[in-house]
Amino acid sequence: MAAVVAFDGCYEAPRAAALSGVPKSTVYDWARKGLVIPSISPEREKLWSYADLMALRVVSWLRHPKSDGDQIRPASAMGQVRDALSQLDQRGLDLWDGRASRSPLFVDRHGRIIIDEDGSKYDLAGQGV
């Protein structure tokens, strides 16, 4: 396990919050609500991996408006984020793919969350895009 921890990183909540840019209270809140659960230790001394930090950043990014030149894409509602995370789980996909250094989630120009699974893209209703 030590080799895995060394490879993935091992961060306590204050450091995970600082590195991910997500407030510490939000990091704890999302862990408590099951949005981003620390993979190294989800119990009393919560410990986050590097992939967990990236997952925190992705969820935070989804929850904020995104600028694309002259257009602003709206923040994704928390219900949509939960739905997207649930669908990733059902499809066996991780929120952050460390090998590809990316998330399978992105937001289209209309502000919809899209799931990219092996090059096939679906909206949250399961429709191909």
Residue, then its C-alpha position, 0 to 999 in steps of 0.5 A: m500500500a505504501a507504494v500506491v500512496a507514494f504514487d497517488g499522493c496522500y493529503e490531509a484535508p487542509r492540504a487537499a483543500a489548498l491544492s485543489g482550490v476548494p475550501k476545506s469546509t466544502v471538501y469535508d461537505w462533499a466527502r460527507k455527501g458522497l460526492v468526492i470521497p477520499s480514496i486513501s482513507p474515507e474514515r476519521e483521518k480523511l486522506w485524499s489522493y492526487a486523483d481525488l484532488m483532481a476530482l475536487r477540481v472537476v466538481s468545483w469547475l462544474r459548479h462555476p460559470k465557464s467563460d468561452g471567449d464572448q460566451i459564458r456557460p452557466a454553472s452546473a446545478m448540483g443535481q446535474v453534477r450528482d447525476a453525472l457522478s452517478q452515471l460515471d459510477q454506473r459506467g465504471l468510469d472515474l471522475w479523473d483518469g490519471r493515465a489520460s490526465r483528464s476527466p470524462l466530463f465536459v460541458d458543451r456550449h449550451g452548458r450541458i454536462i457531457i460524458d465522454e466514454d471511449g470517444s462516444k459522447y452522451d448527455l445526462a439523458g443518455q442521448g448521443v451528442 
